[in-house]
Amino acid sequence: MFKNKRGRKMGILLIITLAAAIAAAVIVSLPQFGRLPRGERLGRIQRSPNYRDGQFRNLEASPMMTGDKSRIRGMLEFLFRDKEGLRPETEIPAIKTDLHALAPDSDVAVWFGHSSYLLQLDGRRILVDPVFRAGAPYAFLNKPFKGADAYRPEQMPDVDYLVITHDHWDHLDYRTVTELKGRIGKVICPLGVGEHFEYWGFDPAKIVELDWNEQAAPGDSFTVHCLPSRHFSGRGLKSNRSLWASFLLQTPSRQVYIGGDGGYGRHFAEIGRRFPGIDLAVLENGQYNEAWKYIHTMPGQLAQAAHDLGAKHIMTVHHSKFALAKHRWDEPLKNAEALAADSTLHVLRPVIGEVVALPDTSPAPPPDAEPA
């Protein structure tokens, strides 16, 4: 009798385990999960100096979780954390701007909450990490704050370049990019991320895919440098099969640094030395936690990163739309306020949808000649 009962229990457990495995396989095969690199792209990845033992690696040792907690335990604590203060009680302020009416010759930045923003630089439009539908596999898992969902793909103008810093859900949204597909000139992304776009029907000839310290000139007088960041990647069951990156955009009159996601590291100072005179640096500020301090910038490191880059102006992102960490939703806004108190830094703090004119970079006219 005992053996029969035990056998039945083992059989039930086996069926449950098998059903769960099948369900997981079905879920991750849905198109929004993208696809792991294959073919020539995989060959290029395997030849990368940043890819070792089957994964991309950071320049510095960067454990995902610190302390003695396992990743699963940390995730459970995160899911069942105290929810007080994680989301605003009132609607986030936002300005509804007609983006199609922006003067094409104006150099501006428009932030849409979290890490999504539009840049106009020397007549080119660059859309960065747009997430206008869902920042998770399913929208109900992490809804945007009220007011922070003011923009949708159809409100975006045609863009010359779509820049994706890595393939996490809160930076690469399947529905957003596929709805924008017909209005994107070229996609600029780190090595491996192009596999998702090809899988989603994008023309491979329009995908510019770069490894760290590679550069491309996808347009006349426009150069993009792919640079390191300290983070990780992955949309499904496997991590770090595609690269994560920051980017430096160079136009005839400007240098703009797109920081992406990542922890503080020596790469900031190296980038600052390599590209002196950065006009604007867009830096991560939010969704941090002491438990993952190596892969997200902590508040006390934000000013140092800004100084290391030597940027003339700073704008912080990765906040004010989703609750992805344990800190209060408005803590990053206070971090930006504290950063702005540093008289050596010039911090832009736009409201969602606000058009921010980028400072003039033309040299000052020479003084009038002294009378003889």
FIZA-25456 format. One record per residue (C-alpha): x, y, z; residue in one letter. Coordinates in steps of 0.001 Angstrom, whole numbers, padded with zeros to 6 digits, always signed. Example, Ala and Ser with C-alpha at 12.3 -4.5 7.8 and 13.67 -1.06 7.14 Angstrom:
BEGIN
+012300-004500+007800A/+013670-001060+007140S/
This chain:
BEGIN
+000000+000000+000000M/+002785+002414+000995F/+004669+001763-002204K/+001534+002374-004289N/+000801+005685-002533K/+004391+006763-002909R/+004340+005754-006561G/+001179+007768-007177R/+002712+010839-005505K/+005859+010505-007606M/+003733+010141-010722G/+001711+013264-009898I/+004919+015212-009193L/+006384+014042-012500L/+003251+015113-014387I/+003273+018551-012722I/+006964+019009-013483T/+006480+017969-017096L/+003469+020244-017504A/+005402+023177-016053A/+008323+022497-018407A/+005995+022344-021420I/+004236+025551-020354A/+007584+027335-019943A/+008722+026136-023360A/+005500+027373-024960V/+005715+030754-023230I/+009322+031490-024203V/+008561+030507-027804S/+006124+033414-028147L/+007432+036096-030526P/+007890+038771-027862Q/+010667+036699-026280F/+012751+037119-029406G/+015345+034585-030506R/+018858+033578-029481L/+021617+034352-031997P/+022405+031752-034631R/+024326+031274-037861G/+026879+033891-038898E/+025776+036200-036102R/+026584+033519-033523L/+029948+032990-035211G/+030701+036687-034903R/+029685+036611-031236I/+031974+033661-030549Q/+034880+035607-032055R/+034242+038634-029834S/+036898+039381-027184P/+034019+040135-024804N/+032487+036641-025131Y/+033955+033808-023079R/+032704+030403-021973D/+029362+030810-023707G/+028477+034291-022399Q/+029297+037946-022813F/+031324+039234-019845R/+031764+042622-018181N/+035161+044313-018079L/+035167+044009-014281E/+033889+041220-012047A/+030162+041997-011699S/+028147+039435-009748P/+024439+039915-010371M/+023586+039437-006696M/+025772+040403-003735T/+025849+038853-000275G/+024799+035315+000555D/+021356+035442-001068K/+020671+033296-004103S/+019172+034855-007213R/+015909+032963-006596I/+015700+034150-002985R/+016434+037711-004060G/+013716+037508-006702M/+011166+036175-004217L/+011997+038958-001756E/+011621+041466-004562F/+008236+040091-005648L/+006853+040090-002104F/+008443+043363-001003R/+006597+046122+000831D/+004680+048002-001873K/+004272+051275+000069E/+005791+054212-001786G/+006755+052190-004860L/+004106+053853-007017R/+002856+057467-006935P/-000539+058103-005430E/-001338+060767-008027T/-000754+061042-011744E/+002795+061711-012953I/+003092+065159-014592P/+003431+064945-018364A/+003286+067357-021286I/+001567+066266-024485K/+003856+067442-027270T/+003107+067126-030967D/+006377+065435-031903L/+005576+065596-035615H/+005629+069408-035361A/+009170+069651-033955L/+011279+071939-036111A/+013604+069541-037957P/+016591+071874-037604D/+016236+072184-033812S/+018516+070224-031491D/+016282+068939-028701V/+015665+066079-026303A/+012252+064732-025267V/+012052+062195-022442W/+009089+059796-022253F/+009716+058280-018825G/+012015+055428-017798H/+014784+055090-020444S/+012834+056141-023542S/+013688+059435-025212Y/+013909+061184-028564L/+016937+063184-029684L/+017171+065589-032597Q/+020806+066252-033478L/+021925+068158-036578D/+018779+067281-038495G/+018653+063620-037450R/+016081+061983-035221R/+017247+059283-032829I/+014802+057279-030702L/+016372+055476-027733V/+014987+052374-025944D/+011303+053105-026655P/+008874+051231-024402V/+005334+052440-025061F/+003350+049230-024614R/+004799+046968-021915A/+007993+046867-019868G/+007528+043165-019118A/+006548+040007-021046P/+002915+040802-020260Y/+001567+044287-019582A/-000276+043315-016381F/+002996+042250-014712L/+004300+045804-014372N/+001939+048576-015395K/+003368+052073-015946P/+002540+054815-013496F/-000542+056870-014355K/+000522+059793-016511G/+003774+058094-017505A/+001889+056244-020252D/+001123+059460-022142A/+002915+058419-025338Y/+002281+055611-027806R/+004119+054413-030950P/+001706+056188-033275E/+002679+059530-031743Q/+006323+059095-032721M/+007627+060806-035856P/+009695+058951-038439D/+013167+058386-037010V/+016513+058025-038735D/+017973+055757-036057Y/+016476+053513-033405L/+019092+052917-030680V/+018655+049930-028369I/+021138+049608-025499T/+020288+045983-024564H/+017456+043479-024813D/+015822+043677-021379H/+012057+044075-021460W/+012086+047614-020077D/+014373+048744-022941H/+013240+046627-025883L/+009480+046250-026241D/+008334+043909-029011Y/+005022+045657-029656R/+006557+049122-029709T/+009335+048370-032188V/+007164+046274-034495T/+004540+049029-034611E/+007297+051505-035485L/+008981+049225-038039K/+007908+051121-041151G/+009101+054458-039754R/+012642+053505-038714I/+015601+054222-040969G/+018177+052006-039250K/+018430+050047-036004V/+021632+050507-033980I/+022164+047881-031302C/+024814+045794-029502P/+026089+042532-030923L/+023463+039771-030782G/+020446+042026-030294V/+019965+042164-034059G/+018720+038560-033914E/+015511+039751-032241H/+014933+042325-034956F/+015505+039869-037804E/+013129+037427-036112Y/+010550+040201-035924W/+010773+040896-039657G/+013207+043826-039833F/+015371+044109-042933D/+018889+042865-041990P/+020371+045555-044234A/+018934+048177-041864K/+020469+046691-038706I/+023784+048143-037496V/+025101+045725-034884E/+028251+046597-032946L/+030642+045112-030414D/+032292+047252-027739W/+034825+049711-029179N/+033500+049303-032706E/+032105+052243-034610Q/+029928+052817-037637A/+028978+055739-039824A/+025367+054899-040730P/+024733+058345-042166G/+026590+061301-043649D/+028625+063090-040939S/+027111+060869-038250F/+029231+058388-036314T/+028155+056023-033555V/+030615+054410-031152H/+029579+051296-029240C/+031119+051406-025761L/+031137+049251-022614P/+028611+049304-019810S/+028450+047112-016702R/+025244+045133-016901H/+023771+041908-018327F/+021164+040804-020885S/+018425+038296-021621G/+014694+038026-022275R/+014073+034354-021570G/+015699+031460-019758L/+019277+032215-020864K/+021303+035283-019946S/+024164+037182-021592N/+023834+035669-025076R/+023611+039201-026494S/+025682+042219-025557L/+024709+045295-023519W/+026299+048652-024310A/+026501+052397-024032S/+026877+054581-027133F/+028556+057819-028108L/+026864+059720-030934L/+028982+062180-032903Q/+027509+064739-035280T/+029250+067730-036852P/+028450+069863-033803S/+027788+067502-030864R/+028827+064498-028830Q/+026019+062772-026915V/+026645+059841-024586Y/+023854+057273-024159I/+024670+055427-020946G/+022126+052608-021094G/+021899+050504-017941D/+024784+049536-015715G/+026788+049874-012555G/+029600+052310-011893Y/+032988+051231-013191G/+036281+052377-014623R/+034751+052586-018113H/+033237+056010-017344F/+036629+057648-016852A/+038050+055837-019878E/+035183+057082-022052I/+035638+060616-020707G/+039338+060559-021629R/+038667+059070-025055R/+035885+061525-025925F/+036634+064878-024286P/+033959+067537-024479G/+030817+065369-024298I/+027925+067811-024657D/+025223+065667-023056L/+025434+062436-021047A/+022238+060483-020373V/+022789+058384-017248L/+020872+055681-015399E/+019285+056840-012122N/+016751+054446-010637G/+015790+050783-010201Q/+018885+050243-008054Y/+019370+048126-004970N/+022329+047290-002743E/+021819+043611-003661A/+022650+044363-007321W/+025032+047296-006840K/+027457+046127-009528Y/+024945+046120-012379I/+023059+049339-011556H/+024448+052734-010590T/+023847+053528-006930M/+022828+057085-005931P/+026186+057779-004282G/+028001+056908-007526Q/+025954+059055-009897L/+027932+062277-009415A/+031232+060427-009791Q/+030093+058898-013087A/+029102+062370-014322A/+032457+063857-013320H/+034384+060947-014842D/+032694+061557-018196L/+033376+065275-018015G/+030051+065973-019698A/+028849+069538-020059K/+025238+068538-019327H/+023601+065548-017643I/+020125+064076-017974M/+019053+061123-015819T/+016660+058378-016908V/+015477+054898-015800H/+012857+056294-013447H/+009317+057684-013113S/+007467+055002-015078K/+007926+051482-013631F/+008508+050063-010136A/+011408+047665-010671L/+013216+048075-007335A/+012503+048549-003637K/+013154+052297-003406H/+010379+054907-003380R/+009246+055917-006839W/+010358+059546-006343D/+013797+058813-004873E/+015531+059135-008267P/+013989+062604-008670L/+015607+063592-005377K/+018891+062102-006594N/+018711+064317-009682A/+017927+067327-007484E/+020982+066588-005351A/+023080+066185-008493L/+021892+069577-009726A/+023113+071152-006463A/+026673+070448-007615D/+027668+073749-009211S/+030158+071976-011474T/+027405+069943-013115L/+024582+071164-015337H/+021635+068813-014879V/+018587+068793-017145L/+015446+067693-015289R/+012600+067636-017811P/+009027+066584-017213V/+007833+063685-019377I/+007112+065045-022852G/+008837+068381-022287E/+010921+069620-025212V/+014384+070517-023930V/+016507+072644-026235A/+020061+071386-026187L/+022586+074140-025430P/+024232+075886-028366D/+027650+074411-029138T/+028775+076999-031683S/+031889+078928-030660P/+031435+082418-029259A/+032005+085193-031802P/+035339+086998-031460P/+035251+090322-029624P/+035108+093487-031687D/+038522+094794-032652A/+039861+097537-030427E/+039997+100960-032087P/+043420+101943-033300A/
